[in-house]
Amino acid sequence: MVHVPVAAWILQVSRAGVSAPSRFRLTLLGWMMLLAVIVGFAVPGLAQVDSNEVHVQPREAPKPPTPPQGDPADVNTHTRPMRVDVNIVLVPVTVTDPDNRLVTGLEKENFEVLDQNIPQQIRHFSSEDAPVSIGVIFDMSGSMSNKIDKSREAIVEFFKTANPDDEFFVVAFNDKPEVLQDFTNRIEDIQEKLTILQPKDRTSLLDAIYLGMNKMRQAKYERKALLIISDGGDNHSRYTENEIKSMVREADVQIYAIGIYDLAPTTTEEMAGPALLGEISDWTGGRMFPIDNVNELADVATKIGVELRNQYVLGYRPSKPAKDGKWRKIKVRLNPPKGLPPLHVFAKTGYYAPSE
């Protein structure tokens, strides 16, 4: 035991032939040493320990709170972008004739896909009516007051073209977007919600697109599409055009839009609306349909629904895969059967490679 030699030393000092004051100081010093040793022995945490044997488990940092689903303004605009898993790249393709009618019945041999201008082997080909996850982005701003009934009718007609296995959600927006109806395959659920909406306030179109794209992360099908119905440009969003354009290019979601535009727009936002929706639709392989007569809404919505049911889906593995996080261009070409007129192809223009 470590305290025995110290106790013996104290006893020896007490009996030694030294003067009383000196003996008292030495005895006191000895008792202090004894106390220090006893405390160090009895309470290991106070004793000297080899620092190499100390292992402190760091506390796990708390996870940041999940932002509310209904308010895209509360979501960080500079989070890491979404990336596509490119083991297989799927490319939905629409083919139309000079009269804008859908062309069906083509085979895999009629298509060619280029990735970074390099021809790819098409490993997957389908023209079947596969289920789709669909989100409707519905403008409920004040300027829609005289268009609301026809717009509701257009959404119902759009849903009538659906595959029974499709799933839908609806985002309604004016000053602020909100998820009006979560994913469902019951059209009745959506119709009931639409009837209670009243147009008012301003237009946060960009925020609504963000919320819709973010909601698509919860989709259960590989094929995903957004349908935007709006009558003008944005005048009340927190997100910028560049942020939304970047997000659209990073996601794997087709975007269709019906733009109800005045023949003579009076504001800068209204003038910019067609170009914005046209650009983001083209990038994703969707289309933008501008109309100036609300009576055309239902027919156009039906046409978009039928188009989603009659697309070709091409799949390939990039022959030169990259993990550099960079944009890779896609080009789809047609080798149509002889005798057909010039055909037009709609397909997404590219994707971001994974960064790791």
Backbone hydrogen bonds, N-H to C=O, Kabsch-Sander energy under -0.5 kcal/mol:
donor,donor_aa,acceptor,acceptor_aa,energy
4,V,1,M,-1.1
6,V,2,V,-0.5
7,A,3,H,-1.9
8,A,4,V,-2.4
9,W,5,P,-2.1
10,I,6,V,-2.0
11,L,7,A,-2.1
12,Q,8,A,-2.4
13,V,9,W,-2.1
14,S,10,I,-2.1
15,R,11,L,-1.5
16,A,12,Q,-1.0
18,V,16,A,-1.8
23,R,19,S,-3.3
24,F,20,A,-2.7
25,R,21,P,-2.1
26,L,22,S,-2.6
27,T,23,R,-2.4
28,L,24,F,-2.5
29,L,25,R,-2.4
30,G,26,L,-2.4
31,W,27,T,-2.5
32,M,28,L,-2.0
33,M,29,L,-2.2
34,L,30,G,-2.6
35,L,31,W,-2.4
36,A,32,M,-2.1
37,V,33,M,-2.2
38,I,34,L,-2.6
39,V,35,L,-2.6
40,G,36,A,-2.4
41,F,37,V,-2.1
42,A,38,I,-2.9
43,V,39,V,-2.5
46,L,43,V,-2.4
47,A,43,V,-0.6
47,A,44,P,-1.0
53,E,50,D,-2.1
54,V,51,S,-1.2
55,H,53,E,-0.6
56,V,54,V,-0.5
57,Q,55,H,-0.6
71,D,68,P,-0.8
74,D,71,D,-1.6
75,V,72,P,-1.4
79,T,76,N,-0.9
84,V,352,Y,-1.1
86,V,84,V,-0.8
88,I,85,D,-0.6
89,V,316,Y,-3.0
90,L,88,I,-0.6
91,V,314,L,-3.2
93,V,312,Y,-3.6
94,T,346,F,-2.3
96,T,344,H,-2.3
97,D,101,R,-2.1
100,N,97,D,-2.4
103,V,95,V,-2.9
104,T,102,L,-0.6
110,N,107,E,-1.8
111,F,108,K,-1.9
112,E,333,R,-2.2
113,V,120,Q,-0.5
114,L,331,K,-2.8
115,D,118,I,-2.6
116,Q,114,L,-0.5
116,Q,329,K,-2.5
118,I,115,D,-1.4
120,Q,113,V,-2.6
122,I,120,Q,-0.6
123,R,121,Q,-0.8
123,R,315,G,-2.2
124,H,315,G,-2.1
126,S,313,V,-1.5
130,A,128,E,-1.7
133,S,223,R,-2.5
134,I,132,V,-0.6
134,I,167,E,-2.8
135,G,225,A,-2.3
136,V,169,F,-2.4
137,I,135,G,-0.5
137,I,227,L,-3.2
138,F,136,V,-0.7
138,F,171,V,-3.2
139,D,137,I,-0.5
139,D,229,I,-2.1
140,M,173,F,-3.4
142,G,201,D,-2.8
144,M,141,S,-2.0
145,S,142,G,-1.6
147,K,144,M,-2.0
148,I,144,M,-1.1
151,S,147,K,-2.0
152,R,148,I,-2.5
153,E,149,D,-2.1
154,A,150,K,-2.0
155,I,151,S,-2.0
156,V,152,R,-2.0
157,E,153,E,-2.3
158,F,154,A,-2.2
159,F,155,I,-2.3
160,K,156,V,-1.3
161,T,157,E,-0.5
161,T,158,F,-1.2
162,A,159,F,-1.7
166,D,163,N,-2.1
167,E,132,V,-1.7
168,F,184,T,-3.0
169,F,134,I,-1.5
170,V,181,Q,-2.1
171,V,136,V,-3.1
172,A,170,V,-0.5
172,A,178,E,-2.0
173,F,138,F,-2.0
174,N,176,K,-0.6
178,E,172,A,-2.3
180,L,170,V,-1.7
180,L,178,E,-1.0
181,Q,170,V,-1.7
184,T,168,F,-1.9
187,I,185,N,-0.7
189,D,186,R,-0.8
190,I,186,R,-0.9
191,Q,187,I,-2.4
192,E,188,E,-2.2
193,K,189,D,-1.3
194,L,190,I,-2.4
195,T,191,Q,-1.6
196,I,192,E,-0.6
196,I,193,K,-0.8
197,L,194,L,-1.1
200,K,140,M,-2.2
204,S,174,N,-1.6
204,S,202,R,-0.6
205,L,203,T,-0.5
208,A,204,S,-1.8
209,I,205,L,-2.3
210,Y,206,L,-2.2
211,L,207,D,-2.4
212,G,208,A,-2.5
213,M,209,I,-2.8
214,N,210,Y,-2.6
215,K,211,L,-2.2
216,M,212,G,-1.4
217,R,214,N,-1.4
218,Q,215,K,-2.1
219,A,216,M,-1.6
225,A,133,S,-2.4
226,L,254,Q,-2.9
227,L,135,G,-2.7
228,I,226,L,-0.5
228,I,256,Y,-2.7
229,I,137,I,-2.7
230,S,228,I,-0.5
230,S,258,I,-1.9
235,N,203,T,-2.6
236,H,203,T,-1.4
244,I,240,T,-2.0
245,K,241,E,-2.9
246,S,242,N,-2.3
247,M,243,E,-2.1
248,V,244,I,-2.6
249,R,245,K,-2.0
250,E,246,S,-1.5
251,A,247,M,-1.3
254,Q,224,K,-2.4
256,Y,226,L,-3.3
257,A,287,R,-2.1
258,I,228,I,-3.2
259,G,257,A,-0.6
259,G,289,F,-1.6
260,I,230,S,-2.7
260,I,258,I,-0.7
261,Y,259,G,-1.2
261,Y,291,I,-2.1
271,M,267,T,-1.8
272,A,268,T,-1.8
273,G,269,E,-1.2
276,L,272,A,-2.1
277,L,273,G,-2.3
278,G,274,P,-2.4
279,E,275,A,-2.2
280,I,276,L,-2.1
281,S,277,L,-1.8
282,D,278,G,-2.1
283,W,279,E,-2.0
284,T,280,I,-1.1
285,G,281,S,-0.7
285,G,282,D,-0.9
285,G,347,A,-0.5
286,G,281,S,-1.9
289,F,257,A,-3.2
291,I,259,G,-3.1
296,E,293,N,-2.3
297,L,294,V,-1.4
300,V,296,E,-2.3
301,A,297,L,-2.7
302,T,298,A,-2.2
303,K,299,D,-2.1
304,I,300,V,-2.2
305,G,301,A,-2.2
306,V,302,T,-2.5
307,E,303,K,-2.1
308,L,304,I,-2.1
309,R,305,G,-1.0
310,N,306,V,-0.6
310,N,307,E,-1.2
311,Q,308,L,-0.5
312,Y,93,V,-2.7
313,V,126,S,-2.8
314,L,91,V,-2.3
314,L,312,Y,-0.5
315,G,124,H,-2.6
316,Y,89,V,-1.7
317,R,121,Q,-0.5
325,G,354,P,-1.8
328,R,351,Y,-3.2
330,I,349,T,-2.5
331,K,114,L,-2.0
333,R,112,E,-3.2
333,R,331,K,-0.5
335,N,110,N,-3.2
340,L,337,P,-1.2
344,H,96,T,-2.9
346,F,94,T,-2.8
347,A,345,V,-0.5
348,K,92,P,-0.5
349,T,283,W,-2.1
351,Y,328,R,-1.8
353,A,326,K,-2.6
353,A,351,Y,-0.5
